[in-house]
Amino acid sequence: EQHSSDLKNCTKDEFDEFKNLNTEYKEKFGFPFVIAVSGKKKLEILEKFKKRIQNNKNDELNEAIAQVKTIAKIRLNQI
């Protein structure tokens, strides 16, 4: 899933932005950023990250739970 998103080929600026967003996100919400990356490219993931970090904690917790469910469904369908 992550391979097709091209996350391994981030520019230095993209990598730094992901790193900074990760730090800010964990400090704000107290849990890691979760997103189902299947079918998404790195710039789409980055944009969703920037948008979701603006959420309040309750809304983001609900979104993170929804993302975990999506990831589980994708993996179950692969079995």
Buried (B, 14 or more C-beta within 10 A) or exposed (E): BEEEBBBEEBEEEBEEBBEEBBEEBEEBBEEEBBBBBBEBEBEEBBEBBEEBBEBEEEEBBEBBEEBEEBBEEBEEEEE
